[in-house]
Amino acid sequence: MPDRNPGFSTLAVHAGAQPDPATGARVTPIYQTTAYVFNDADHAAALFGLKQFGNIYTRIMNPTQAVLEERVAALEGGTAALAVASGHAAQMLVFHTIMQPGDNFVAAKKLYGGSINQFGHAFKSFGWQVRWADTADPESFEAEIDDRTRAIFIESLANPGGTFVDIAAIAEVARKHGLPLIVDNTMATPYLLRPLEHGADIVVHSATKFLGGHGNSMGGIIVDGGTFDWSKSGNYPALSAPRTEYGGVVLHQAFGNFAFAIACRVLGLRDLGPAIAPMNAFLILTGIETLPLRMQRHCDNALKVATWLKQHPKVAWVSYAGLGTDPNHALQQRYSPKGAGAVFTFGVKGGYAAGKALVEGLQLFSHLANIGDTRSLVIHPASTTHAQLTEAQQIAAGAGPDVVRLSIGIEDAADIIADLEQSLAKV
């Protein structure tokens, strides 16, 4: 568009996409292929040596995937992106790129239960240690940093509690110690807030959730903010040291402000292999076209439901930052004035048993382990997503025994409330 920066909704539809040059197809095709024909031997050598961009093998890149990557990078305000098989795969590749055995990183205590499990257990096999800190106290992050710390990791909008994090305050700690700040923006999406604008260096998503938005495809995204100096400290040799497998190229020197995205692709994705399927990339792309419409409806519905639950006699508490009385409301207004998201928690009087009973009595809600669907979803975290944690860990993560997590869909708000009302009546 000449002389104009496209708006968010325009980017959600058009960024990265052009009519297919071979057929004129307007919708990005599903390039269902494993490999690509080279022009000649020199062309193949240039691709394999990182001297030329192009498609080699779908484990590493794919034209459908490339449109998805460019679109999410545009929406987040990043320099480049990499799409992979899942949100967990995105996190694994990020840390694989910056960590060595014996290194550690500092992560927020309030995270998605699967991330807590991945960081605290699976990452041990790589020799990586996680240290936990409290997002309500940025100084607690600083207290955990030592000379082997390589990153700080937070969620912009914490799962399951739906609490906003003071990204800028934690970014200041990261900058002070020369560390990249990694932010999981799955719950907020770039429609509500863009972490790179508040000091983040890397953004990750489970594209399975709100980006795709229809509960039909798995995917993850890594967005390179292009803001971190990977060569300054010498602590990130994957980017600052010569790569013998690529003829001695130094990735940060060669690729500048999108070197991190390149490193995740040509080192991590190439060898570990968590590639996104072309069909899934296509479905997530299609979902993103309606992201601004869906997210606003999600937020509007969630506020109505949270307001109704707040006054219900069988509800002990509601944690939703969109409520004016919520202690997190000021942060929500600062970081995400368009809305407080679709996911929040509340407690039913009666604790663990009452929470399970409420979930089992719902009819419109789907009881499953996901968020970000067009449909309203519900789960009791203490008995499912956070069941691997001790009760103390569950409470620290915002998933105590009485907690019920809702992911509010785009149905009519009155129908969502009616379903909660009939189930609460039976508790």
N, C-alpha and C positions, 0 to 999 in steps of 0.2 A: 504494500500500500504506500503510494508516494507521499512524502512529507507528513507522515503520521505514524505514531506508534500504536499498533493494534491493541484493543482492549482485551481483557481476560477472556471474555466469552468468544471473541473472534479467534484468539489463539487456541482456545480449546477445540475449535472446529478445524482450523486451517494450519496451525503450526506444523512444519515438517512435511506437509503433504502437497503433492502435485498430481495432476492427471498422469496415469501410467503412460510412459513414453511409447511403449509397444502397442497398446490397445486403445489408449484414450480413456480408460476406465477412470471415473472420478473418485470412487472410493478406493483407498489403498488396498491392493490385492493381497491375498494370503499367498506368500511365496513359499509353497510347500515343496521345498527342495533341500537336499542335504549339502550340495556342493555347486560350484560355479565354474564355467569354462574360462580358462585364461586365454588372452589374446595370443601370447607366444611365451617362450621360455623366459625372456627378459621381464615380461609383465609379471609372471609368476614369482620370479626372484625378487622383484621390487616389492610385491605385496608381502611376501614372507619376511623380508628384511626391514619392514616398517618404513620403506622409502616412498611408498605410494599407498593411498587409501583405496580400499575396494573389498569385495566379497571373496572369501576363500572357502569357508566351511560354516554351516549354520550353527555349529557349536559355539563359534566365535562371533558371528554376526549374520544378519539376515535383513533384506530390504524392508520387510514389514516391521521388524524390530527397530530398524533405524528411524523410521517415522515416529514410532512411539517414543524413542529416546529424545529426539529433537523436540517433540511436543512437550514432554514433561520438563526438559531443561528450560524451554521458553517460559512455561508457566511458573517455574520456581525461580527464574532469573539466574540460572546457572550457565556455565560455559559449555558443558557437555553432560551426557548421561549414559548410563549402561543399564539395559533391561536384562533381568535374569529370571530364574525359575520361580522364586518366591521371596518374601521379605526376609526370611531366615538366610537364604542364599545371598541376598544383598549384604546383610550384616557380616556373614562369613568372609565374603570377598573384600569388604572394606578393611577388616582387621587383618586378613591375610596379607594385604598390601603394605600395612604399616607396622606390623608386629613381628618380632623375632622371639624364639623361645627364651623365657625368663623375663620378658616385658610384661607390663601391666597397663590397665586403663581404669579410669574411674567412671562409674555409671550411677545413674539415679536409682534409688531404691524402688521408687514407684514406676514400674515398667510392666508391660505385657508379660504375663507369666511364662510364656514360651521363651521370651528373651532372657528372663532371669535364669531359666533352666539352661539355655544355650550358653550364656556367659559363665554361669557358675559350675557347669558340669562338662558339656561337650568341649568347650574351649580349653579345658585342662589338658586334653590330649595333644594340643598344639604347644603346650608349655606357656600358655597365656593366663595371666591372673587378673581377675576383676576385683575391684575395691568399690564398696558401696558408699554413697553419700546422699544427703538429704537436699532436695531441690529447694526446700523452704529456707535453707541456710547455705548460701553459696560458699561460705568459708569452710564448710565441711568437705567440699571438693578439694580445696587447697590443702587441707590437712592430710589428704590421702596421696598427694603427689610426691614422687621421689625421682631419682635420676633414671629410673627404668620405666617411668610412666610415658605413654605414647599418645594418649587421646583422652578426651572426655566425651561421654555418651549420655544423651538425655532424650526424652520424648517432649515435643512441643506441647502436646495435649495428652496427659498421661492416661493410659489404659490400666485398670478399668474405671478409675474414678472420675475421668473427665476434668481433671484439674490442669489449669494452665501453668506454665513454668516461666519464670523470669529469665528468658534466654539471654538477654543482654548482660545481666549480672554474671551469669555463668560463663558467657563468652569473654568477659573481662578477666576472669580467673585463667581461662585457657590462654589468652593472649599474653598475660603476665608471665606464664611459664613456657611459652613457645609451643603450645599443644594445639592440634586441630580440634574443633568442636564438631561433633557428629550429632545430628538431630534427626530423630525418627518423626516424620511429619504425617504419618499415616492417618491419624484421627482428625487432624485439622484440615489437611490438604492445602495446596497453595491458594485455593479460593478464600479460605479464612485467614491464613497468615503464611508468610514466606520467611523461613528462618534465616536465610542468607542475608536478609535486610537487617537482621538483629544481631549479627556477629557469628553465625554458624559458618563453617567451612565446607561441610559435606552434609547432604540431606539424603536420607533413605526412606523408602516407602515399601509397605506391603501393598502392591497394586491390586492384590486380591480383594482389597476392601473398597474404599470409597472411589478410587480412581476408576476401577472397572465397574463397580457399583451394582452389579446384578447377580453376584454370587455364582458366576458360571466359569470363572477362569482364575488360574493361579499365576502370580507374577510378582516380581520385585523390581525396584528401581534404585539406582545410585546416581545422585546428582552432584557433580563437581562444581563447587562455588568459584573455583579459580582464585581463591583469596589467600591460600596458605603457601608459605615459602618452604618447600620440601627440601631445599638444599642447605639452608642456613645452619642447622644444628648438626648435621651428619647422622641424625638418629633414624633416618628413613632411607636406608640404602637401596631399597627397591626402586626408588625414584631418583636418588642422587648419585648412585654409583654406576659404573659401566655395566651393561648387561651383556655378558659373553654370548648368550644365545641369540642376540641381535647385533652381532658384530661390534660390540663395545659401545653402543649408543647409550647415552645418559638420558633417561626419559624426561626428566624435568627440563633439561636443556633443550631437548629436541621438540617438546610439545608445549612448553610454557604453561599457560593458565588452564589447560585442560589435560595436563599430564596425569593427574590422578585417575581420571576416567579411563585414559588409555592404559595405565598400569593395571587397573582392575580387569580390563579386557584381555590384554596380551600376556599377563602373568597369571592372574587368578582364574578367570573364566577359561582361558586356553587349557590350563592343566587340571583344574578341579572339576570343570565341566557342567555347572548347573545352568544350562542354557534354557531360555524361555522358548516354548513351542511357538511357531509362527501363528497358529490358530489363536493361542492365548494372547499374543501381542495384538492381533486383529480385534479380538473381543474387548480388550482393555482400551484400545484406541477408540472403538465405537462408544464405549462407556464414557470416556473423557469428554466427548462432544456435548454431553448433557450435564457434566459435572457442576457448573455454576447453578443450573436450575435445580438439580437434585439437592445440592448442599444447602441451598437456601430453604427449600421445603423441609429437609431434615431438621434444620435448626429451628424453624418456626414451629414445627410439630413438637419437637423435644421441649421447647419452652412451655408450650401449653400443657404437655403431659406432666412435666416436673412441677409446674404451678399447681396442678390438680392434686398430685400426690402429696405435696407439701402440707395440704390441709386435711388429708385423710386420717381418721382417728386410728387406723391400724398401722400407719406408717410412722416409724420412730424418727427418721431423718431422711433428707434428700441432699445429695451432693451434686449440684449442677451449677456451674459458674454463671449461667445466664440469669439466675435468680438474684435480685437485688440484695437479698440478705446473705448471700453466700460469701464466705470469707475470701474466695477466689475471684469475686466479681470484678474487682478493680483491675486485676491482671487481664481478665477477659476483655474488658473495655479497652485496655491499652493495646493489647496484641491482636484482638479479633473482634472489632466492633460490629461486624456483620452477623455474628452469631457465636454461640458457645458449643457448637458441634451437636452430634446426634447421640453420643454415647454418654451415659451417666449411671450412677449407682444410687441405690437407696436401701434402707434397712426396714424390714418388716418386724413389728413387735412379736416376740416369740423366738427370735434367733434362728439358728441353723434349720430346725425342723419347719418353722413357718416359712422361711425363704424357699426351701425345697417345695413345700406345699403350694405356694403361690405359683411357682414356675410350672408345676404339673397341672394346675388348674386353668392355665391360659389356653385360648383356642385360636385367636387370630395370630398371636405371636408364634414364631417358630423357635423351638428349643434346640439350639445348636451352638457350636463353638465358632462363631464368626461375628463380624461386625461389618457395617458399611453396605449392607444389601438394601435394595428398594423396599424389601419386606421388613417389618418390625421383628426383632430377634431378642431372645432373652436367655440368660444363663445364670446359674448359681456358681460363681467362681470357686468358692471354697471346696466344692465337691467335684469340680471339673478342671478348669484351666489352671487353677492354682493349688490343686490337690497335692502336688508333689512337695509343697512347701510346708514348713511347720506352722502352727497357728500364729506364732509371733511374726514369722515372715509374711504370712498372709495379711495380717493386720498392717504391717509396715508397708506392704504393697497396695493397700487400699482394698483388700479382698477378704475381709474378715468373715467369720461364720454367718453373720446375718445379712451379708451383702448380696443384693440382686443387681445384676448389670443388664441394662436395657440398651439396645441399639434401635433407635426410633426410625421407622421407615417413612415412606412418602404416601401412605394411605391417608384417608380422612382422619384428622385428629380425633374427632368424636368417636369413631369406631375403635381406635386404639385405646382411648380412655374407657370405653364401655367394656372392653375385654378385661382390662385391669380391674375394673369395678366388680365384675361378676366373679373373678377369681379371688379378690380380696374378701368378698362377702363369705366365701367358703373357708377362709383361713381361720 
